[in-house]
Amino acid sequence: MGKKSSKAPAPDPNIGKAAVAQAEIAGQWLDFSREQFGIANERQIGIDAMTKEVTDQQLATQRQAADWATEDRSRYKSIFQPMEDQYAEDAKNWDSAERQATLAAEAKADVLNNADTQRQAGTRRMAAMGVSPTSGRFAGIDRAAEVQTGLAAAGAQNTARNQSRQQGMAMRGDALNIGKGLPSQAAGAAGLGLTAGGQALSGKLAGNASWMGNNNIMAQGFSGAQQGYASQAGILNNQYQNQLSAWSAQNQADASASSSLWGGLGTAAGMGMMVFSSKEVKEDKTPVDGALEAVDSMPVEEWKYKDGVEDGGRHIGPYAEDFQKATGKGDGKTIPVVDALGVTMKAVQELNSKVDSLASGKSINRPKGKQK
């Protein structure tokens, strides 16, 4: 009997080579990533040290600026804010009617006091000069000098008071101008502190980002390696699936051919042996001889149907022409299954009879027909 192969066709060896090469490249990429990761970590040590130094300085600046802001705010609240309140109160009442009346009364009192003082001094001078205090001349001179002196003194005193008040107001205004800078200084110090803190945080985050970048080197390396191995596995799996598909297709083709042959035989046998097997439906019965010689005379070979005929597959069996010639059955184109089974069974019986005769030592009478 011929032997059918159930193996799938051999794959292209370059497929496996490509998979191995891809895996090797993935391994090289992973090795390169490890090398770069080590170099980056060495650099990271210096970056971390510098980041820590700068961060510590920035945080110290932040704390100093915060202390300054607190100190300036406290100084403003305790010294300059009360002065501002007083200055605002003075400015509000500076030209009030009450104050004007008070200043006028002060000026008048000053004039009267100065006039009296000047009168007494003039009387003493005139008496010293021999002028009678009761004379009209004395009285006129005394009165004129008294008035002028009193007015001058009062004006000088009023001027001095106003100058003093104005100087006090000016000094308080200057002080207020000085104090006005403190809130902005405090805010500036606080802003400086926040800026320093933010810069410190940014520096720290930058250092961490650099470190994360180092980790990404390894992550990319492992990812590349995994992709390479996955691609290798995919290539090999596809190759295996292709082999399985080819093997499955071959087996299906073989099974289809076998099924077609034996299905046809089964159907035909069923029709001939099951439907028409009963003696009740048969007649004109005649004994049969020479089946063994008929079978022996028929060539039985392995052959293949031509393309487009039956299943186109390879089979083992006799030819319709030889079967008709040896048995007289069939049309020379097809072999009736019932006749083929009957001839075969009769040949088995005849062969069994010959075996029994040989076993008992009896002579064998060959039936008429082909002698061998």
C-alpha positions in Angstrom: 0.0 0.0 0.0 1.2 3.6 -0.6 1.9 5.8 2.4 0.4 9.2 2.7 2.4 11.9 4.6 0.5 13.9 7.4 3.3 16.3 8.0 3.0 20.0 7.2 5.5 21.5 4.6 8.8 22.6 6.1 8.8 26.4 6.9 11.3 28.8 5.5 14.4 28.6 7.8 14.9 32.4 7.5 11.8 32.9 9.6 13.5 31.3 12.6 16.7 33.2 11.8 14.8 36.5 11.8 13.2 35.7 15.1 16.5 34.8 16.7 18.1 38.0 15.3 15.3 40.1 16.7 15.7 38.5 20.1 19.4 39.2 20.0 18.8 42.9 19.1 16.4 43.1 22.0 19.0 41.7 24.3 21.6 44.2 23.0 19.2 47.0 23.6 18.6 45.9 27.2 22.4 45.7 27.8 22.8 49.2 26.3 20.0 50.5 28.6 21.7 49.0 31.6 25.0 50.7 30.7 23.4 54.1 30.2 21.4 53.6 33.4 24.7 53.2 35.3 26.3 56.3 33.7 23.2 58.4 34.4 23.2 57.2 38.0 26.8 58.4 38.5 25.9 61.8 37.1 22.8 61.8 39.3 24.9 61.7 42.4 26.5 65.1 41.5 23.1 66.5 40.5 21.6 65.4 43.8 24.4 67.0 45.8 24.2 70.3 44.0 20.4 70.3 44.2 20.6 69.7 48.0 23.0 72.5 48.5 21.0 75.0 46.4 17.8 73.9 48.0 19.1 74.3 51.5 20.3 77.9 50.7 16.9 78.7 49.2 15.1 77.3 52.2 17.3 79.3 54.5 16.6 82.4 52.5 12.9 81.7 52.7 13.1 81.4 56.5 15.1 84.6 56.8 12.7 86.5 54.6 9.8 85.2 56.6 11.4 86.4 59.9 12.1 89.8 58.3 8.5 90.1 57.2 7.3 89.3 60.7 9.6 91.8 62.3 8.7 94.6 59.9 5.0 94.0 60.4 5.4 94.0 64.2 7.4 97.3 64.1 4.8 98.9 61.8 1.9 97.9 64.0 3.5 99.0 67.3 5.1 102.3 66.1 3.9 103.7 62.9 0.3 102.7 62.8 -0.5 104.7 65.9 1.4 107.7 64.4 -0.7 107.4 61.3 -3.9 107.4 63.3 -2.7 110.6 65.2 -1.6 112.3 62.1 -5.0 111.6 60.5 -6.7 113.0 63.6 -4.6 116.2 63.6 -5.1 116.8 60.0 -8.9 116.4 60.4 -9.1 118.9 63.2 -6.2 121.3 62.1 -8.5 124.1 60.8 -11.6 123.4 62.9 -13.5 126.4 64.5 -12.6 125.3 67.9 -8.9 125.2 67.1 -9.0 128.6 65.4 -10.7 130.1 68.5 -8.1 128.5 70.7 -5.3 129.9 68.6 -6.9 133.4 68.5 -7.3 133.4 72.3 -3.7 132.3 72.7 -2.6 135.2 70.4 -4.7 137.7 72.3 -3.4 136.6 75.6 0.1 136.8 74.3 -0.5 140.4 73.1 -2.0 141.5 76.4 0.7 139.9 78.4 3.5 141.3 76.3 1.9 144.8 76.3 1.7 144.8 80.1 5.2 143.6 80.4 6.4 146.4 78.0 4.4 149.1 79.8 6.1 148.3 83.1 9.5 148.2 81.5 8.8 151.6 79.7 7.7 153.2 82.9 10.9 152.2 84.6 13.0 153.5 81.7 11.2 156.8 81.5 11.5 157.3 85.3 15.2 156.6 85.0 15.5 159.3 82.3 13.7 161.9 84.6 10.5 161.9 82.6 7.4 162.1 84.8 5.2 159.2 84.3 2.2 161.6 84.5 3.3 163.8 81.6 1.5 163.6 78.3 4.8 163.0 76.5 5.5 160.0 78.6 2.1 158.7 78.1 2.3 158.9 74.3 5.7 157.4 74.0 4.8 154.7 76.4 1.6 153.8 74.6 3.2 153.6 71.2 6.1 151.6 72.3 3.8 149.4 74.3 1.6 148.6 71.4 4.4 147.9 68.9 6.3 145.8 71.3 3.3 143.8 72.3 2.3 143.2 68.7 5.7 142.2 67.8 6.0 139.9 70.7 2.6 138.3 70.1 3.4 137.8 66.4 6.7 136.2 67.3 5.1 133.9 69.8 2.3 132.9 67.4 4.8 132.4 64.6 6.9 130.2 66.9 3.9 128.2 68.0 2.8 127.7 64.4 6.3 126.8 63.3 6.5 124.3 66.1 3.2 122.8 65.2 4.1 122.7 61.5 7.5 121.2 62.3 5.7 118.5 64.4 3.3 117.8 61.6 6.1 117.6 59.1 8.2 115.3 61.3 5.1 113.1 61.8 4.5 113.1 58.1 8.2 112.1 57.4 7.9 109.4 60.0 4.7 108.2 58.4 6.5 108.1 55.0 9.1 106.0 56.6 6.6 103.7 58.1 4.6 103.4 54.9 7.4 101.4 53.4 7.3 98.8 56.0 4.1 97.0 54.8 5.6 96.8 51.3 8.9 95.7 52.7 7.1 93.0 54.7 5.2 92.0 51.6 8.4 92.0 49.6 10.1 89.9 52.2 7.2 87.5 52.3 7.2 87.3 48.5 11.0 86.7 48.5 10.4 83.9 50.9 7.7 82.4 48.8 9.9 82.7 45.7 12.8 81.1 47.4 10.6 78.3 48.6 9.2 77.8 45.2 12.6 77.8 43.6 13.7 75.2 46.2 10.7 73.1 45.4 11.3 73.4 41.6 15.0 72.5 42.1 14.0 69.4 44.1 11.4 68.4 41.5 13.9 68.9 38.7 16.3 66.6 40.5 13.6 64.0 40.9 12.6 64.4 37.2 16.3 63.8 36.3 16.2 60.6 38.4 13.0 59.5 36.9 14.6 60.1 33.5 17.3 57.6 34.5 14.6 55.1 35.4 12.9 55.7 32.0 16.2 54.5 30.4 15.8 51.1 32.0 12.0 51.1 31.4 12.6 51.8 27.7 15.3 49.1 27.6 13.0 46.5 29.2 10.1 47.6 27.0 12.3 47.2 23.9 13.5 43.8 25.1 9.9 42.7 25.8 8.8 43.9 22.4 11.7 42.0 20.8 10.9 38.8 22.6 7.2 39.2 22.0 7.9 39.7 18.3 10.1 36.6 18.3 7.3 34.7 20.0 4.8 36.0 17.5 7.0 35.0 14.5 7.6 31.6 15.9 3.9 31.2 16.8 2.8 32.3 13.4 5.2 29.8 11.9 3.8 27.1 14.1 0.3 28.1 13.3 1.1 27.9 9.6 2.5 24.4 10.1 -0.6 23.4 12.0 -2.8 24.9 9.2 -0.9 23.1 6.5 -1.0 19.8 8.5 -4.7 20.3 9.2 -5.4 21.0 5.6 -3.5 17.9 4.5 -5.4 15.8 7.0 -8.7 17.2 6.0 -7.9 16.5 2.4 -6.9 12.9 3.2 -10.0 12.5 5.4 -12.2 13.8 2.7 -10.8 11.4 0.1 -11.1 8.5 2.5 -14.6 9.6 3.5 -15.6 9.9 -0.1 -14.4 6.4 -1.0 -15.7 4.6 2.0 -18.9 6.7 2.1 -19.6 5.6 -1.4 -18.9 2.0 -0.6 -21.0 2.2 2.5 -23.9 3.7 0.7 -23.7 1.2 -2.1 -23.2 -1.7 0.2 -26.1 -0.5 2.3 -28.3 -0.4 -0.7 -27.2 -3.8 -1.9 -26.8 -5.7 1.3 -29.3 -4.0 3.6 -32.1 -3.1 1.4 -31.9 -6.1 -0.9 -30.2 -8.7 1.4 -33.3 -10.8 2.2 -33.8 -14.1 0.4 -37.4 -13.2 0.0 -36.6 -10.5 -2.6 -34.2 -12.7 -4.6 -34.8 -15.4 -7.2 -33.0 -17.5 -9.9 -30.4 -18.6 -7.5 -27.3 -20.4 -9.0 -24.1 -21.8 -7.3 -20.9 -19.9 -8.0 -17.4 -21.5 -8.6 -14.1 -20.1 -9.7 -14.3 -16.9 -7.6 -10.8 -17.5 -6.2 -9.3 -17.8 -9.6 -11.2 -14.8 -10.8 -9.8 -12.7 -8.0 -6.4 -14.1 -8.6 -6.6 -13.1 -12.3 -7.5 -9.5 -11.6 -4.6 -7.0 -11.2 -4.9 -5.1 -7.9 -2.8 -1.9 -7.9 -2.5 1.5 -6.3 -3.5 4.3 -8.6 -4.8 7.9 -8.8 -7.9 9.2 -10.4 -7.3 11.8 -13.1 -8.0 15.4 -12.3 -11.8 16.0 -12.3 -12.7 12.3 -11.9 -14.2 11.2 -8.6 -12.2 12.6 -5.7 -9.0 12.8 -7.6 -7.2 10.9 -4.9 -5.1 7.7 -4.8 -6.7 4.4 -4.0 -6.1 0.6 -4.2 -8.3 -1.7 -6.2 -8.9 -3.6 -9.4 -9.9 -2.1 -12.7 -13.5 -2.3 -14.0 -12.4 -3.9 -17.3 -10.5 -6.7 -15.6 -13.4 -7.3 -13.1 -15.9 -7.6 -16.0 -13.5 -10.0 -17.9 -13.0 -12.2 -14.9 -16.5 -12.3 -13.5 -18.8 -11.2 -16.4 -20.2 -8.5 -14.1 -20.3 -4.8 -14.6 -20.1 -2.6 -17.7 -16.3 -2.4 -17.9 -16.5 1.2 -16.6 -17.7 0.7 -13.0 -17.6 -2.2 -10.6 -20.9 -3.1 -8.9 -20.2 -3.1 -5.2 -22.6 -6.1 -4.5 -20.8 -8.2 -7.1 -17.4 -7.2 -5.8 -18.4 -8.2 -2.2 -19.9 -11.4 -3.4 -16.9 -12.4 -5.5 -14.6 -11.6 -2.6 -16.6 -13.6 -0.1 -16.8 -16.6 -2.5 -13.1 -16.4 -3.0 -12.5 -16.5 0.7 -14.7 -19.6 1.0 -12.8 -21.3 -1.8 -9.5 -20.4 -0.2 -10.7 -21.7 3.1 -11.7 -25.0 1.4 -8.2 -25.3 -0.1 -6.6 -24.7 3.2 -8.7 -27.4 4.9 -7.8 -29.9 2.1 -4.1 -29.2 2.5 -4.4 -29.6 6.2 -6.1 -33.1 5.7 -3.7 -34.2 3.0 -6.5 -34.6 0.3 -5.9 -33.8 -3.3 -7.2 -30.5 -4.5 -9.5 -30.6 -7.5 -9.2 -27.3 -9.2 -12.3 -26.0 -10.9 -12.2 -25.4 -14.5 -10.7 -22.1 -15.5 -7.3 -20.6 -15.2 -4.7 -23.1 -13.9 -1.7 -21.9 -11.9 
